[in-house]
Amino acid sequence: MKVRSGATKKNATNHKNSPALGVFIFLGLSTLIYFGPPSLHMIKNDVAEQVESFAYSDIDFVSQYQSEGNTRCHGEGSISGLPGFYVFDKLWYKSGTFYLFSDHPETITLPKLDAITSGHNPFLVRPTSESPHHIKAKDQDSKIRCFPHEIIWLNAGIPPAAFQRRHIAKRFNWEYHHYHFLAESLLGGIASLDLVNQQHTNDINPLGERKRWLFIPYEGDWKDPYGLNEPVVNGLFGNHLVDSSAWREISSNGDWVGLEKVVLIDRWASHRYNTKANLWNKMALDVFDSLPSSAITPTQSDTGLTSLFSGYRNNFLDYMEIQPLQRGKAGMALYEVPNIIYVDRQASGRRLVPEAHRDLLLILRDLERAGLARTVVGKLEEMSYEDQIKLFAGADIVIGVHGNGLTHQVWMAPGGILIEVFPSGVFLRDYQVVSQVVGHEHVAILDNHVYTREEWESEPGKLLATSPNDANDRNIQLDKGFIEKLLKEKISQFNVVH
């Protein structure tokens, strides 16, 4: 049995030596290192395809010399999706207002503004004759910029007073806490785009195959203080990022900005209008539960077992220079025997009682000595970010007390198992919904028994922690015989013959 703690890798980039994953909610502001916005290249159609080195080469800059047929973002606007995750085709922006253009504007009914965004940007539907392409000849000095790919737009918004009283207002930077940033906003936006695409094509592509942009237009403090969000953005989107400084440069001159397809993500809009988001305090839950089973159940492909998130996972691990291990088929271990990772939270307030922790370490040692499993104990707060990701990327089974570190399950190969241990009387769906989307079996342990889906679905109000403190500062009991039997049962689910 190995214990992973100290950082061992060289500090090649600033994400390699990030500190620990934090508590469920962090207070204060992260530090934004500002290097100034990138310069924009003005590109004509005849040379646009030749410029590949810079992200903005993928934006069509439309001049009066180009006809409307040569650009994207031209055509009938539309809206679909769910509140807080509405997906727009052919959405336009100018001087603080969003526009949809249509030959039949009377057929487009926009939802209430606060179901789209908690900000103040108005949305207008206008006839096609007023679209940027049609009025261009009258305004020779203005520019039309079109982002021709799909966009995930994170809108920080302004929470209503009711949310401020519940102490989850924007001043806590709730949206950019790592779990909420990656597992709710980004994963929810990715799922929304694929859900809409699937409805139109009857086929869900593994995510990561399409080129997508990330917009964070209004918030400069998205780089969390633990250094986790920035490498995720770099690994998933590369230079396809429009941050607040770049957005100001693009939009502040009163020019038109076209978005070919964009999902506008707003936590407060989702919580106001989506039933499950409110019930479970999970903003993307209604989106996740709307996905077809084919999108959330690992399926066989030429490269092995894949899930909805596989393309993104592989891209990120490549960026981190970590081999993206795959399961050849369902029930296949990644190594000669299943690899079990125990996430050790004993340095935090929410932890196992000392005897239970010692018993679990002895069980893991005995499983390895018997040749039934490989076992590693990971103290994430003492590990480099790269080593944390590598730890999860090679896991078959992860066991740990409820905590932010379990967000890393997104980097596990589809078909893994997550065993989550809860404090007595508390159940939250934070990591269950992630398992559901990225293709893992989730096992909830509550009061020394497996807390089944039938049980927690029947009593969401009883065990849902309405305040993050409800899940903190608990010393959790764990029966040795129970957890040993459970681990052996889960090990037996893996076929170790490759």
Secondary structure in CASP SS format (residue, H / E / C, confidence):
PFRMAT SS
TARGET T0000
AUTHOR 0000-0000-0000
METHOD secondary structure of the structure
MODEL  1
M C 1.00
K E 1.00
V E 1.00
R E 1.00
S C 1.00
G C 1.00
A C 1.00
T C 1.00
K C 1.00
K C 1.00
N C 1.00
A C 1.00
T C 1.00
N C 1.00
H C 1.00
K C 1.00
N C 1.00
S C 1.00
P C 1.00
A C 1.00
L C 1.00
G C 1.00
V C 1.00
F C 1.00
I C 1.00
F C 1.00
L C 1.00
G C 1.00
L C 1.00
S C 1.00
T C 1.00
L C 1.00
I C 1.00
Y C 1.00
F C 1.00
G C 1.00
P C 1.00
P C 1.00
S C 1.00
L C 1.00
H C 1.00
M C 1.00
I C 1.00
K C 1.00
N H 1.00
D H 1.00
V H 1.00
A H 1.00
E C 1.00
Q C 1.00
V C 1.00
E C 1.00
S C 1.00
F C 1.00
A H 1.00
Y H 1.00
S H 1.00
D H 1.00
I C 1.00
D E 1.00
F E 1.00
V E 1.00
S C 1.00
Q C 1.00
Y C 1.00
Q C 1.00
S C 1.00
E H 1.00
G H 1.00
N H 1.00
T C 1.00
R C 1.00
C C 1.00
H C 1.00
G C 1.00
E C 1.00
G C 1.00
S E 1.00
I E 1.00
S E 1.00
G E 1.00
L E 1.00
P C 1.00
G C 1.00
F E 1.00
Y E 1.00
V E 1.00
F E 1.00
D E 1.00
K E 1.00
L E 1.00
W E 1.00
Y E 1.00
K E 1.00
S C 1.00
G C 1.00
T E 1.00
F E 1.00
Y E 1.00
L E 1.00
F E 1.00
S E 1.00
D C 1.00
H C 1.00
P H 1.00
E H 1.00
T H 1.00
I C 1.00
T C 1.00
L C 1.00
P C 1.00
K C 1.00
L H 1.00
D H 1.00
A H 1.00
I H 1.00
T C 1.00
S C 1.00
G C 1.00
H C 1.00
N C 1.00
P C 1.00
F E 1.00
L E 1.00
V E 1.00
R E 1.00
P E 1.00
T H 1.00
S H 1.00
E H 1.00
S C 1.00
P H 1.00
H H 1.00
H H 1.00
I H 1.00
K H 1.00
A H 1.00
K H 1.00
D C 1.00
Q C 1.00
D C 1.00
S C 1.00
K C 1.00
I E 1.00
R E 1.00
C E 1.00
F E 1.00
P E 1.00
H E 1.00
E E 1.00
I E 1.00
I E 1.00
W E 1.00
L E 1.00
N C 1.00
A C 1.00
G C 1.00
I C 1.00
P C 1.00
P C 1.00
A H 1.00
A H 1.00
F H 1.00
Q H 1.00
R H 1.00
R C 1.00
H C 1.00
I C 1.00
A C 1.00
K H 1.00
R H 1.00
F H 1.00
N C 1.00
W H 1.00
E H 1.00
Y H 1.00
H C 1.00
H H 1.00
Y H 1.00
H H 1.00
F H 1.00
L H 1.00
A H 1.00
E H 1.00
S H 1.00
L H 1.00
L H 1.00
G H 1.00
G H 1.00
I H 1.00
A H 1.00
S H 1.00
L H 1.00
D H 1.00
L H 1.00
V H 1.00
N H 1.00
Q H 1.00
Q H 1.00
H H 1.00
T H 1.00
N C 1.00
D C 1.00
I C 1.00
N C 1.00
P C 1.00
L C 1.00
G C 1.00
E C 1.00
R C 1.00
K C 1.00
R E 1.00
W E 1.00
L E 1.00
F E 1.00
I C 1.00
P C 1.00
Y C 1.00
E C 1.00
G C 1.00
D C 1.00
W C 1.00
K C 1.00
D C 1.00
P C 1.00
Y C 1.00
G C 1.00
L C 1.00
N H 1.00
E H 1.00
P H 1.00
V H 1.00
V H 1.00
N H 1.00
G H 1.00
L H 1.00
F H 1.00
G C 1.00
N C 1.00
H C 1.00
L E 1.00
V E 1.00
D C 1.00
S H 1.00
S H 1.00
A H 1.00
W H 1.00
R H 1.00
E H 1.00
I H 1.00
S H 1.00
S C 1.00
N C 1.00
G C 1.00
D C 1.00
W E 1.00
V E 1.00
G E 1.00
L E 1.00
E E 1.00
K E 1.00
V E 1.00
V E 1.00
L E 1.00
I E 1.00
D C 1.00
R H 1.00
W H 1.00
A H 1.00
S H 1.00
H H 1.00
R H 1.00
Y H 1.00
N C 1.00
T H 1.00
K H 1.00
A H 1.00
N H 1.00
L H 1.00
W H 1.00
N C 1.00
K C 1.00
M C 1.00
A C 1.00
L H 1.00
D H 1.00
V H 1.00
F H 1.00
D H 1.00
S H 1.00
L C 1.00
P C 1.00
S H 1.00
S H 1.00
A H 1.00
I H 1.00
T C 1.00
P C 1.00
T E 1.00
Q E 1.00
S E 1.00
D C 1.00
T C 1.00
G E 1.00
L E 1.00
T E 1.00
S C 1.00
L C 1.00
F C 1.00
S H 1.00
G H 1.00
Y H 1.00
R H 1.00
N H 1.00
N H 1.00
F H 1.00
L H 1.00
D H 1.00
Y H 1.00
M C 1.00
E C 1.00
I C 1.00
Q C 1.00
P C 1.00
L C 1.00
Q C 1.00
R C 1.00
G C 1.00
K C 1.00
A C 1.00
G C 1.00
M E 1.00
A C 1.00
L C 1.00
Y C 1.00
E C 1.00
V C 1.00
P C 1.00
N E 1.00
I E 1.00
I E 1.00
Y E 1.00
V E 1.00
D C 1.00
R C 1.00
Q C 1.00
A C 1.00
S C 1.00
G C 1.00
R C 1.00
R E 1.00
L E 1.00
V C 1.00
P H 1.00
E H 1.00
A H 1.00
H H 1.00
R H 1.00
D H 1.00
L H 1.00
L H 1.00
L H 1.00
I H 1.00
L H 1.00
R H 1.00
D H 1.00
L H 1.00
E H 1.00
R H 1.00
A C 1.00
G C 1.00
L C 1.00
A C 1.00
R E 1.00
T E 1.00
V E 1.00
V E 1.00
G E 1.00
K C 1.00
L H 1.00
E H 1.00
E H 1.00
M C 1.00
S C 1.00
Y H 1.00
E H 1.00
D H 1.00
Q H 1.00
I H 1.00
K H 1.00
L H 1.00
F H 1.00
A H 1.00
G C 1.00
A C 1.00
D C 1.00
I E 1.00
V E 1.00
I E 1.00
G E 1.00
V E 1.00
H C 1.00
G C 1.00
N H 1.00
G H 1.00
L H 1.00
T H 1.00
H H 1.00
Q H 1.00
V H 1.00
W H 1.00
M C 1.00
A C 1.00
P C 1.00
G C 1.00
G C 1.00
I E 1.00
L E 1.00
I E 1.00
E E 1.00
V E 1.00
F C 1.00
P C 1.00
S C 1.00
G C 1.00
V C 1.00
F C 1.00
L C 1.00
R C 1.00
D H 1.00
Y H 1.00
Q H 1.00
V H 1.00
V H 1.00
S H 1.00
Q H 1.00
V H 1.00
V H 1.00
G C 1.00
H C 1.00
E E 1.00
H E 1.00
V E 1.00
A E 1.00
I E 1.00
L E 1.00
D C 1.00
N C 1.00
H E 1.00
V E 1.00
Y C 1.00
T C 1.00
R H 1.00
E H 1.00
E H 1.00
W H 1.00
E H 1.00
S H 1.00
E C 1.00
P H 1.00
G H 1.00
K H 1.00
L H 1.00
L C 1.00
A C 1.00
T C 1.00
S C 1.00
P H 1.00
N H 1.00
D H 1.00
A H 1.00
N C 1.00
D C 1.00
R C 1.00
N E 1.00
I E 1.00
Q C 1.00
L C 1.00
D C 1.00
K H 1.00
G H 1.00
F H 1.00
I H 1.00
E H 1.00
K H 1.00
L H 1.00
L H 1.00
K H 1.00
E H 1.00
K H 1.00
I H 1.00
S C 1.00
Q C 1.00
F C 1.00
N E 1.00
V C 1.00
V C 1.00
H C 1.00
END
